[in-house]
Amino acid sequence: MPVQAAQWTEFLSCPICYNEFDSSGHQPISLGCSHTVCKTCLHKLHRKACPFDQTPISTDIDLLPVNCALLQLVGAQVPDVQPVSLTGTAEIEHYEVCRVCVEELALYLKPITGAKGVVNLSPSVLSRPMQRKLVTLVNCQLVEEEGRVRAVRAGRSLGERTVTELILQHQNPQQLSANLWAAVRARGCQFLGPAMQEDALKLVLLALEDGSALSRKVLVLFASKTSIGHVVQLLYRASCFKVTKRDEDSSLMQLKEEFRTYEALRREHDAQIVHIAMEAGLRISPEQWSSLLYGDLVHKSHMQSIIDKLQSPESFAKSVQELTIVLQRTGDPANLTSLRPHLELLANIDHNPDAPTPSWEELESVMLAVKLVVHGLVEFIQNFSKKSHDTPQPQANSKYKTSMCRDLRQQGGCPRGTNCTFAHTQDELEKGGPRLQILKLSLGNRGTSSLGCLGSSLYESRLSWSAWMLFPLDVVSVDHVCSFVKTCHLQHVVTAPRLLFLLVSETFITVPCR
């Protein structure tokens, strides 16, 4: 029965016995399927096959070389000479060159901390996606044909990610968000903020999940045109609707059956925004996507899976061209243009799993190219990257912050930095004190009777919505509850509308809601 594979961060210990690899009884042996098991556990197998995916082991276990790259990471003694089951001196020479390249690349996974072979990779200069792809390469068995095919594909994946990392390093994070939303608006769509976008999607789903066919005019009656119209346009671009044309009347829109759950609809919605960003030539990391679309860092894996799915065989070559343009615009102080021939070599690799086994000459050229491009990325990050050297300067923020940042409190850091609309220090909280006190005094005792639930929520959680150019007055009117709630554009607070305008400069409402 197959054994469940361990997490990718646990690559320094045997996934069967959970002992850390060493140079004596628990030597790491990588198989052709890229799973690595200690030699003791391999000899105990009842069948000569991988315990995880049942891939047959064609080479004798005693002739499979020890993974020296993993041994050097755990600080064990690396054997000088290892017998390999290769025929001919030329093959052995090519193998030795490739092995040395992989061992040098593995050093970028240091420093190593943790117990039982679990490595904490966060202090590394490489990003987490780069580390994961590098771990895949380190676990490839170059002696077997399947291992060489996997190593070439891993090398191509590393090169493609390196190009993306270099483009990200050259982007201005302050302009990235503005450029993204400008590209979205240019296509007749709009993103209203994480919470409001979620509400709008659920409202669309509520109206169409039963298979009803409605016109856009009927859809926008559920909420304001700003909230629903732009979201419907985004879903329309993503081909989420079956559209029925009608003579002299608006078309009917029916939600396709595969998108009648929130998870499926949200994934297609997110994929459309990522696609728009790619069309605009923007490269955004999964962490930044999670922060922009969800307001947290929990959805990194979700966004990474969407990015991977949208990648095409031509994406690598296009990214190399985009990087060349970026380097021409910036002057290329790190001479990254010299990496272009190596990147083009990696981009021309056939990524198909059924591709023929590469020759030893091709494998050696790929491994050397991967080593050079990864080394170039590391050198650039350490010596030329503004993100690693510049101290972020506090920027003036016209909005007053009234609650502490959740990411900073729970995870110890915030990906939005100085652009975050929530407070990072007590000083930022106190800046809005005078204005809030004026509003409280002007509302007086009516703050609880006539304003209903406005009370403390206005001062604590609702202010963050003003960053999305729409302030939701989720309040109870004097006489009754407004059915439009957050999307109403009329005044709920009868008193002091001018003070509300001072507090939220984007919206000035003077007409009372009926």
N, C-alpha and C positions, 0 to 999 in steps of 0.2 A: 504494500500500500504506500503511495507517495507520501513523503513528509512535507509539511508546510515549510516553505523557505523563510529564512530570517529577514529582518529589516535590512535595508542596504547599509545603514550606519553600523551594523554589527559585523562588518567584514573582517575584523581582526580576531575572531574566535570561530571555532568549529560550530556550525549550526546544528549538529547532531548531539555532541557531548558537551557543548558550551564551554569547553576549555580554550583558553587563549592559545594561539599558535605559538610554537617554539621550535627550536632546532633539534629536539630529541624525539620524544614520543608523539608529539602533535604537530608534525611538519605539514604546512598547508600544501595541498595538491589541487590544482585547478583542473577541471574536466573540460571537455570540448564544448559542453553546453554552458560554460562560464559559471558553474557552481563550484565553490571551493570547500573541500572537506579535509579534515586531518587524515593522515596516513593510517592511523590506528583504526579509525571508523571505516575507512575504505576496505581494509582487510577483513572486517567483520560483516560485510555485506553478503547476503545470501545469493544475490544475482549480480552479475557484472554489469550494472547499470546505475545511472545516477539516482539516488534515493528521492530526488525532488520531482523530476520530470520523466524518469525511466528511460533516458537516452542511453543507448548501449555504449559501453566503454570499449573502444576497439584496441587500444594500446594496453600492454601489460602495466599494471599499477606500479610495479617496481621500476619501470622504465619511464614513467611520467616524471618530469623534473619538478623539483620543489619550487614553489612560488617565492622567489627571493625578494621580490618587491614587498610582499607582506611581512617577511621576516625582518627586513630592515626597519619597517615601521614599528614593530613591537620591540625592537632593540635586541633581537636574537642574533647569534653568529650566523653569517651567511657562508655557505660552502663555496670553496674556490672553484672546483670543477665538478660538473654533474654530467653523468652519461645521458645522452638523448638518443632516441630511436630514429635517427636521420641517416640517410644514405648519401655519401659524398661530402667532400670537404667544403664545397661551395655552399651547400645548404646549411651546414653547421656555422659557417661564417656569417651568412645572412641572419641566421637565428640569433647568434650572439649580439649582433648589432641591434636587432629588434628588442632583445631582452634588456639590454642596457638602456635603450630609450624608455622602455616602460618603467624600469626601476628609477630612472631620473625623474620621470613624470610623477611617480608615486610619492616622491619627497614633498610635492606641493600639498599633500594631504596632512602634513604636520602643521602645528604641534598636536600631539595626541594626549588626551586626558580621558578618564573614565575607568570603569572596572569591567572585568569579564569581556574584554575586547570591544566594548562599546566606545566609540570615539565621538568626542564633541568637536565638530568641525567648524564651529562658528568663528574662532579666531583666525581661520585661514584667510589668506588674501583672496582666494577664489570664492566665487559665489556658490551657493548650495547646488544649483543645477550643474555647474561645472564640476563640482566635487562628485556628484552622483554619476555623471558620465565618465569621470576619470576612474572611479571605482569599478565601473563596468569594464573598462579597458584593462585595468590591473588584473581582473579575474579571468581574462581570456587565456586559454591554453594554446600557445603558438605551435606546439608540436603536431596537433591534430588539425585536419583540414577544416572542420567546422569551427574550431577555435580561431583559425586565421581569418575565415570569413567574418566571424563576429568581431574580431579585432579591427578589420578594415572598416566595418560599419560603425564601430565605436569611435574610430579615428575621424570619420566623416562627421559624426554627431558632435564630437568635441570641436572640430573646426567651425561648424555652423554656429555653435553656441559662442565660440570665441568672437566671431564677427558681431553677433548680437551684443555681447558684452562691450566690445569696443565702441559700437555705435551708442550704447547707453552711456558710456563714459564721456562721450563728446556732447551729450544733450544737456540743455539747461533745464534742471528740474523745475525752476520757477515758471518757465514758459511751456512746459510739457502739458500741464493740465489745460491751459488756455488754448493751446494748439489743438488738443484733442476735441474739446467741446466746440471749437470753431469748425472743425471738420465735420462733427456730428450735425451742427446747425446748418452747414452748407448743403446738407442732403435732406433738409426739411424735417429733421428730427431734433430732439432735445433731451438732455438728461437733467432731471429736476432734483437730483440728490438721492442718496441711498434709500432713505425712508419713504419719501414721496414716490419714487419710482416703483418701489415694492408695492405700495398701496394702489398705484395706478394699474400695475400688472394684475394684481388680485381682483381689481374691479372689472377689468376686461375679461378675466377668467370667469368671474362670477356671472357675467352676462352671457358668455358664449360656451361654457363648459358642457351644457346640455345639448349642444349641436345646433343651436338656433342660428339662423341666418339674419343678420341685422345690417342695416345701412350705417355708414359712418355717422350720419346725422343723429341716428338713434343712439349710437354708442356714446357720443359726446354729451348726451343729455344726462348721463350718469354722473358726470362731474364737469368741472370747467374745461373749456377747450384747451387751455394750456396743459392741463394734467393728462388728458386722454388723447387729444388729437395727435400730439407728437409721438406718444408711445405707440399708438395705432400705426403711424407711419413707419416707425422703426420695425414693428412686427411685420408690416406689409413688405418691407424691403427684405426681411428674412424669410419670406414665403411661408408664413405661418397660417395664411388664410386661403380658403377656396373662394374665389371671387366669381359671382354670377352677374353678368352684364344685363341691364334692363334698358329698354327703349324709353327715352325721355324721362328717366328717373335715375337716382343714384344706385350704384351697384350694391349688391348684397354681399356681406362678408361673413363667412362661416369658418370657425376655427378648425383646423385639421385635427383629426382624431389623435394623432401622436403628440399633440401639444396641449391636450386638455388636462394636464396636471401642472401645478406651479413649477415643479422642478424642471420639467421638460421645456416649458415656456420660458423660464428664466434663463436656462442654458442657451436656448436659441437667441434670446434677447442679448445676452452677454456676447455670444459669438458674433452677432451682427456688429456690435460696437467695436470689438477687436478687429473685425474685417475692415471696418471704416478706417480705423487707425492704421492698419497695414497699407490700405490704399493711399493714405496721406503720407506714407513714408515714416511713420512714427514707430519707434521700438520702445515698448513699455514692459517692465519686469512684472512677474506674477505678483510680487509684493505690492507694487504700485497699482496694479489693476484691482487687487483686493481692497486696497485703501480707497481708490476712486469710486468703485461701483458698490461696495458694501460698507465702507467706513470702518473696516477692521482688517486684521491680517489672517483671519481664520480661513479665508477662501483662496489661499495661494495655490493649493493643489488643484482646486476646481478650475482656476484660471489657467494654470499651466497645461492642463489637459486640453482646454479649448485652443490654446496657442499651438500645441503640438498637432492637433487635428487639422488646423488651418494651414499648416506647413505643407508645401508642395515640393516636388523635386527641383523645381526652378527657383524656389525661395532662396536657396543658398547662393546661387549665382547672382540673383538680384541684390541680395544683401552685400555681397562683395562689391558690386557696382556702387551701391549706396555708401558704403564705407569709403570707397575711393573718392567720391564727391565730397564727403565730410572732411576727409584729410586734405583735399585741395583747398577747402574753405578755411581750415584752421591753420594751414601752414605745415602740418605734420612735424612737430618738433622731435618726436620719438622715432622718426623714420619708419613708420609702420607700413609705408608703401612697399618696402622690401619684402613684406610678407605676402604680397598679392600672388606671386607665382605659386607659393605653397598652398594658399587658400583656394586658388583655382584648381590645383591638383586634387585637393580634397573634395571640391564641389563636383568634379567629374566622376567621382566614384559612383558605381551603380549601387543604390541603396536597397534594391530588391533582395529579399531573403533568399530567393532562388538563383542569385547571381553565381557564376562559376567561381571556383576557388582561385584566389589570386596567386600569382607566382611569388617566389621568394624575393625577387627583385622588386616587384610591385609592393609587397608588404614592407620591405625595408624603406622604400621611398615614402610610403604613407607614414610610417612611424617617425621618420626623421622630420617630415613636414609637420606632424602633430606636435612634436617636441619643440620645434622652432616657433610655431604660432602661439602655443600656450606660454612659452617662455617670453615671447614678445608681449603678450597680455599682462603677465605678472610684472615685467619690467615697466610697462606703461603705468600700471596702477601704483606701483611703489614710487616712481620717480616723476611722473608727469600728471597724474590724475588730480584734478582740483578737488574731487570729492574726498580724497584721503588726506589732503594737506590743508585746504582752506578751512578756516574756522567760520562756521556760519554766522553771518552778521544779523543781528535782530532787525527786522524790518517793521516799519510803522504799519499798524493795522488799525483801520478806521472803526472796526467793529469791537464792541466791548464784550469781554469773555466772562461768563458767569458760572461756569462749572469746569471741574478738572477733567483733563483728557483721560479717557478710559484706557487707551493703549499704553500711555505712560504709566498709569497706575497698576495695570495688570501685567504688562510685559516689560516694563522698565525702559521703553523707548517708543518714539512715535515716528512713523515713516514720513509724515507730512512736515515735520520740523517746524520752522517759523511760520509756515503757511497754515498751520492747524488753527481751526476756529474755536478750539477749546483751550483753556488755560493750562500752562505747563508749570507755572510758579504761582506762589501766593500773591506776588506783586501784580501779576496780570489779572487776578481775580479782583483785587482792590481798586484797579483803575476805573472800573465801571460803577463803583460805589455811589458817587454823588448823583449820577444820572438816575440810577435805580431808586435812590432815596426820594428824588423829586417826584418820580412817577408814583411811588407808594403814598407819598403825602398828598398828591393831587387826587388820587382815587379815594383816599380817606377810608372811612368805615364801610363804604359801599364796595370795597374790594372783595368782600366775601359774600354779601347778599345779592348784589346785582350782577357780579361777574362770574358767579358760579365757580367752575373749576379753574378759572384763570389764576387766581391766588398766587401760589408759589411756583407753579409750573412755568409761568411767564419768565420768572427771574432765573430759573434753574436749567430746564431742559429745552424749552422751546426756542430759545434765542439762537441755537445752533442752526435752525432752519433758515435764518436770515441770510446765511452764506449762499443759499441757493436761489436768491432773488425772489423768494415768495415766503411770506410770513404766515403760517397757519394759525388763525385765531380759533383754536379748539376750545370754545367757551360756551356757556349756557346763557342765552339771552334773558332779558328781564322777565318776559312773559312765557316763553316756550323754548324748546330746543330746536336749533336750526338744523335742518336735514342735510345741508351741504357741508356742515362742520368745517374741515380744514380747507376746503377749496372755495369757500364763500369769499366774494370780493367786496361785500358790504360790511358796514360797521356794526359790530356787536357791542362794543363798549361805547355807551352813549356819552360819557364824560371824557374830556381831555383827549380828543383825537389828535391834537397838535403834539402832545407829549408822546403819543405812540409813533407819530412820524419822526420825532427826534430820536426815539429809541431804535426804530427800524426804518432807516432812511430809504429803503427800496420801495416801501408801500405807504401811500398816503390815502386813507379811506375816510370819507366824510359823510357818506349816505348811510343812514341806519338800516339794518337788516329788518325786514318785515317779519 
